[in-house]
Amino acid sequence: MEKINIAVCDDDAAFRKTLELELINYSRENEIDMSVRTFSNGLELLISEIKYDLIFLDYSMGILNGIEVAKKLRGKGVRCPIIYVTGYSEIVYDAFEVKAFRFITKPVEPGVLNKALDDFIFQLKTNKLVSFVSDETSITMFSSEIVYVEGKFHGCIIHAAKKSYPIAQNFAEFTEGLGDRFYNCHRNISVNTAFIDRIDGSTAILTDGRKLKVDKPKITELVELMESYDSN
């Protein structure tokens, strides 16, 4: 796993330091390479040019509150998970508006923080943010939005729920970075196991009714992979 960049934005210096130490401790215990940067207000975070994988936001921070900061981040195209850490429990509904990943109240309990980080790491492994060019248009989406990828000649076709995108990128190169939920069920077909409804013989029946061929030697492994994610 590549280094994870985390931002902590809170106007309480003591809390910033405490949370930073908790994150560093988590990274050491779980042998995860993390880089944590702290900000005392939303303006500092907004001008940062670093691409963050996870952002911790407080709500009450003076000039811009946490919801306003999140709206500006989303407006800039920032799609990474946001965890609100605040004493203002009444903002929980506003947090959903900016698609917050979690809402944790202060004081933060280590068990609650660790569970949120565990869930984030699981999502990071299984849900990648991918970018590609299709028909001269640059597109960015989460791998969880991709149903399956089909290799075609020197490129491939990305099949999402409602649209397909032909790209010139090599099939093996593109699918390598999609995350653990994708499985090469057949030659030049990589399917997102989250979209498989069931396996019928050597055919994967997808949730939208589409059917994909599964190589017979791979059926057992594919079923085990589906079951492992269903149990999480």
Phi, psi and omega per residue, in radians:
M1 nan 2.379 3.120
E2 -1.247 2.886 3.133
K3 -1.029 2.401 3.135
I4 -1.716 2.147 3.117
N5 -1.673 2.132 -3.104
I6 -2.113 2.390 3.065
A7 -1.962 2.396 3.061
V8 -2.084 2.052 -3.103
C9 -2.091 1.912 -3.080
D10 -2.766 2.417 -3.098
D11 -1.466 -0.004 3.094
D12 -1.660 1.856 -3.054
A13 -1.054 -0.716 -3.125
A14 -1.132 -0.724 3.136
F15 -1.170 -0.717 3.109
R16 -0.971 -0.776 -3.109
K17 -1.175 -0.728 3.127
T18 -1.068 -0.825 -3.125
L19 -1.145 -0.689 3.106
E20 -1.035 -0.768 3.136
L21 -1.157 -0.651 3.099
E22 -1.107 -0.715 3.136
L23 -1.172 -0.731 3.114
I24 -1.119 -0.714 3.113
N25 -1.097 -0.734 3.112
Y26 -1.088 -0.740 -3.113
S27 -1.123 -0.650 3.138
R28 -1.234 -0.770 -3.115
E29 -1.140 -0.535 -3.090
N30 -1.832 0.105 3.109
E31 0.922 0.890 3.125
I32 -2.038 2.309 3.139
D33 -1.398 1.899 -3.119
M34 -2.132 2.542 2.994
S35 -2.130 2.114 -3.076
V36 -1.960 2.187 3.080
R37 -2.092 2.437 -3.068
T38 -1.986 2.601 -3.134
F39 -2.388 2.457 -3.094
S40 -1.569 -0.195 3.088
N41 -2.730 2.907 -3.063
G42 -1.171 -0.538 -3.135
L43 -1.102 -0.701 3.116
E44 -1.079 -0.728 3.134
L45 -1.155 -0.730 -3.069
L46 -1.129 -0.512 -3.131
I47 -1.596 -0.066 3.095
S48 -1.168 2.373 -3.107
E49 -1.679 0.069 -3.132
I50 -1.417 2.459 3.080
K51 -1.525 1.969 -3.078
Y52 -1.656 2.546 3.093
D53 -1.600 -0.381 -3.121
L54 -2.708 2.409 -3.141
I55 -2.220 2.250 3.003
F56 -1.726 2.210 -3.095
L57 -2.186 2.361 2.952
D58 -1.522 2.892 3.125
Y59 -1.608 -0.991 -3.046
S60 -1.550 1.853 -3.092
M61 -2.415 0.507 3.051
G62 1.506 -1.963 -3.003
I63 -1.020 -0.876 3.117
L64 -2.151 2.248 3.075
N65 -1.443 3.038 -3.040
G66 -1.092 -0.589 3.116
I67 -1.200 -0.740 3.127
E68 -1.114 -0.711 3.117
V69 -1.095 -0.782 -3.126
A70 -1.094 -0.705 3.132
K71 -1.098 -0.697 3.112
K72 -1.198 -0.664 3.099
L73 -1.109 -0.809 3.114
R74 -1.093 -0.629 3.111
G75 -1.140 -0.479 3.099
K76 -1.474 -0.012 3.136
G77 1.620 0.150 3.109
V78 -1.302 2.090 -3.049
R79 -2.028 0.098 -3.097
C80 -1.180 2.767 3.121
P81 -1.084 2.515 3.073
I82 -2.107 2.250 3.064
I83 -1.941 2.105 3.075
Y84 -1.505 2.256 3.076
V85 -2.159 1.824 -3.002
T86 -2.749 2.852 3.074
G87 -1.603 -0.042 -3.097
Y88 -1.637 1.490 -3.080
S89 -1.154 -0.342 -3.084
E90 -1.273 -0.174 -3.129
I91 -1.517 0.026 -3.040
V92 -0.985 -0.639 -3.127
Y93 -1.269 -0.625 3.067
D94 -1.154 -0.563 -3.129
A95 -1.115 -0.562 3.110
F96 -1.145 -0.488 -3.122
E97 -1.091 -0.570 3.135
V98 -1.778 0.331 3.075
K99 0.965 0.931 3.108
A100 -1.156 2.490 -3.121
F101 -1.350 -0.716 -3.141
R102 -2.623 2.826 3.072
F103 -2.320 1.988 -3.086
I104 -2.080 2.264 -3.135
T105 -1.557 2.617 3.064
K106 -1.499 2.615 -0.155
P107 -1.206 2.537 -3.047
V108 -1.375 2.225 3.057
E109 -1.497 2.292 -3.104
P110 -0.920 -0.686 -3.135
G111 -1.112 -0.689 3.132
V112 -1.180 -0.753 3.117
L113 -1.110 -0.784 -3.128
N114 -1.096 -0.674 3.111
K115 -1.129 -0.723 3.115
A116 -1.109 -0.708 3.124
L117 -1.205 -0.667 3.078
D118 -1.039 -0.787 -3.138
D119 -1.149 -0.656 3.113
F120 -1.131 -0.779 -3.141
I121 -1.100 -0.717 3.108
F122 -1.067 -0.777 3.130
Q123 -1.129 -0.688 -3.117
L124 -1.083 -0.640 -3.137
K125 -1.283 -0.515 -3.022
T126 -1.886 -0.197 -3.062
N127 -2.380 1.652 -3.092
K128 -1.647 2.626 3.006
L129 -1.569 2.032 -3.052
V130 -2.068 2.561 3.122
S131 -2.202 2.513 3.127
F132 -2.753 2.942 3.116
V133 -2.022 2.186 3.118
S134 -2.305 2.177 -3.111
D135 0.906 0.784 3.088
E136 1.139 0.308 3.108
T137 -2.040 2.270 3.103
S138 -1.427 2.261 -3.067
I139 -2.280 2.419 3.062
T140 -2.212 2.296 3.097
M141 -2.651 2.866 3.039
F142 -1.402 2.574 3.125
S143 -1.067 -0.432 3.118
S144 -1.157 -0.272 3.112
E145 -1.520 -0.164 -3.120
I146 -1.623 2.229 3.141
V147 -1.431 -0.913 3.040
Y148 -2.785 2.839 3.129
V149 -2.104 2.349 -3.093
E150 -2.096 2.136 3.106
G151 -1.277 2.320 3.139
K152 -2.397 1.993 3.101
F153 0.933 -2.065 -3.114
H154 -1.704 0.102 3.128
G155 -2.344 -2.640 3.089
C156 -2.754 2.964 3.101
I157 -2.082 2.209 3.110
I158 -1.647 2.019 -3.130
H159 -1.731 1.914 3.055
A160 -1.667 -3.062 -3.066
A161 -1.088 -0.728 -3.036
K162 -2.074 -0.084 -3.076
K163 -2.669 2.664 3.087
S164 -2.008 2.517 -3.063
Y165 -2.199 1.940 3.049
P166 -1.351 2.332 3.112
I167 -2.317 2.774 -3.105
A168 -1.524 -0.159 -3.078
Q169 -1.185 2.496 3.124
N170 -1.041 2.411 -3.095
F171 -0.992 -0.902 -3.095
A172 -1.106 -0.677 -3.128
E173 -1.174 -0.739 -3.102
F174 -1.232 -0.805 -3.058
T175 -1.230 -0.368 -3.128
E176 -1.067 -0.542 -3.073
G177 -1.744 0.302 -3.059
L178 -1.517 -0.304 3.141
G179 1.923 2.988 -2.993
D180 -1.255 -0.261 -3.090
R181 -1.386 -0.204 -3.121
F182 -1.574 2.422 -3.078
Y183 -2.386 2.297 3.100
N184 -1.367 1.604 -3.047
C185 -1.419 -0.351 -3.109
H186 -2.691 2.872 -3.137
R187 -0.972 2.105 3.125
N188 1.105 0.474 2.988
I189 -2.320 2.117 3.084
S190 -2.070 2.090 -3.029
V191 -1.890 2.500 3.025
N192 -1.412 1.927 -3.042
T193 -1.062 -0.335 3.107
A194 -1.150 -0.354 -3.109
F195 -1.738 0.088 3.106
I196 -1.542 2.135 3.106
D197 -1.402 -0.773 -3.139
R198 -2.896 2.901 3.041
I199 -1.887 2.165 3.134
D200 -2.064 1.746 -3.063
G201 1.131 -2.070 3.104
S202 -1.877 0.508 -3.135
T203 -2.199 2.316 3.038
A204 -1.623 2.071 3.093
I205 -1.618 2.049 -3.100
L206 -1.458 2.875 -3.073
T207 -1.126 -0.387 3.114
D208 -1.697 0.129 3.086
G209 1.676 -0.234 3.115
R210 -1.154 2.668 -3.084
K211 -2.139 2.400 3.114
L212 -2.217 2.446 3.112
K213 -1.308 2.431 3.089
V214 -2.072 2.213 3.085
D215 -1.079 2.324 -3.055
K216 -0.934 -0.733 3.131
P217 -1.128 -0.256 -3.071
K218 -1.763 -0.089 -3.043
I219 -1.050 -0.872 -3.098
T220 -1.064 -0.779 -3.127
E221 -1.120 -0.686 3.125
L222 -1.142 -0.757 3.119
V223 -1.083 -0.747 3.129
E224 -1.107 -0.670 3.116
L225 -1.137 -0.767 3.102
M226 -1.050 -0.768 -3.123
E227 -1.153 -0.610 -3.132
S228 -1.148 -0.627 3.125
Y229 -1.383 -0.564 3.092
D230 -1.120 -0.499 -3.113
S231 -1.435 -0.196 -3.139
N232 -1.468 nan nan
